[in-house]
């Protein structure tokens, strides 16, 4: 992964954005020697957000199973009968 100083971002923002669009490789921005931010292209960011949403849904489902908050197929079918008709 590429690392750039925040001052480079200020001076060469257009060039860095072009590199992002071409390479799809995140750029780590540092400030005073510390990690400050990641610069990512829009498509990669949106895909990451969609993956996170899916993983959060799976985690909620696993918690429901662990806590016993589940229904049998017949119970779910009855409960959702109005929607399935």
C-alpha positions in Angstrom: 0.0 0.0 0.0 1.2 3.4 -0.9 1.8 6.0 1.9 1.8 9.8 1.3 2.2 12.8 3.6 -0.8 15.1 4.1 1.3 17.9 2.5 1.6 15.7 -0.6 -2.2 15.4 -0.6 -2.5 19.1 -0.4 -0.1 19.8 -3.3 -1.0 16.9 -5.5 -4.6 16.0 -4.9 -5.5 15.8 -8.5 -2.6 13.5 -9.3 -3.4 11.2 -6.3 -7.1 11.0 -7.3 -6.1 10.0 -10.8 -3.8 7.3 -9.4 -6.7 6.1 -7.3 -9.0 5.9 -10.2 -6.4 4.0 -12.3 -4.9 1.6 -9.6 -7.8 1.1 -7.2 -5.1 0.9 -4.5 -5.8 2.8 -1.2 -3.4 5.5 -0.2 -2.5 5.9 3.5 -2.2 9.5 4.5 0.1 10.4 7.4 0.3 13.6 9.4 3.2 14.3 11.7 4.4 10.7 11.2 1.1 9.2 12.3 -1.6 7.5 10.3 -4.3 10.0 9.6 -6.6 8.7 6.9 -7.0 6.3 4.0 -7.9 7.6 0.6 -9.9 5.2 -1.4 -11.8 5.3 -4.7 -15.6 5.6 -4.6 -16.2 2.1 -6.1 -14.0 0.4 -3.6 -15.5 2.3 -0.7 -19.1 1.4 -1.8 -18.2 -2.2 -2.2 -16.6 -2.2 1.3 -19.8 -0.6 2.8 -22.0 -3.3 1.1 -19.8 -6.0 2.5 -19.9 -4.5 6.0 -23.7 -4.3 5.8 -23.9 -8.0 4.8 -21.5 -9.1 7.6 -23.5 -7.0 10.2 -26.6 -8.8 9.1 -25.0 -12.2 9.4 -23.7 -11.2 12.9 -27.2 -10.2 13.9 -28.5 -13.6 12.7 -25.8 -15.5 14.6 -26.7 -13.5 17.8 -30.4 -14.3 17.3 -29.5 -18.0 17.1 -27.3 -17.9 20.1 -30.0 -16.1 22.1 -32.7 -18.6 21.0 -34.6 -15.9 19.0 -35.5 -18.2 16.2 -38.7 -19.7 14.6 -39.4 -23.0 13.0 -40.2 -23.0 9.4 -43.9 -23.5 10.2 -43.9 -20.6 12.7 -42.2 -18.3 10.2 -44.6 -19.3 7.5 -47.6 -18.6 9.7 -46.2 -15.3 10.9 -45.4 -14.1 7.3 -48.5 -15.6 5.8 -50.1 -12.3 4.9 -46.9 -11.2 3.2 -46.4 -14.5 1.3 -50.0 -14.6 -0.1 
